[in-house]
Amino acid sequence: MSREEAEKLISCEKCGFQNPTGAKFCLNCGKSLVISASVPSAGFDGLSLLHFTGSIYILISVLFNALYRASWIFLGLFLAVAVMGLCVGYGFYSWQKVTRRRLVKAVSAVTVGLGFGVTFVLFYLGLNVSGVVGPAWVIFVVTGWKLWADRKRLKDTP
């Protein structure tokens, strides 16, 4: 079998049997074959979007909020979280092409934890000064929940 022919086969989600392109049902077990349009990710668009959203929010906040720039430590942590979040967002977006998936998952967990920590601390500090600091920590709570909810799918994805 040539490489072109092997790429045209559709794998059954239930039994893993390689079916020809035109098949609507698995020739081995009879399960209906779902043919995805042209989505490159393995269904982790939500995680990707959450990481991108958190990163963009942090970068915008650093530009417009003086409290975020008040300490070099906070500024460094915020920029590190933003860069890691963008990298992890891309990693989840191109999940099928990524070879180091464990690294993506580990960096995602670190990004969520660190992002939650620094944004929550600055939110708390912002309550005691004039002006309210946006609750970006909510984005990281939701991202962490989504990462936890998808942990089995992340583990089972080839």
Helices and strands as residue ranges (DSSP letters): H 3-7, E 10-11, E 18-19, H 45-64, H 72-93, H 101-127, H 137-149, H 151-156
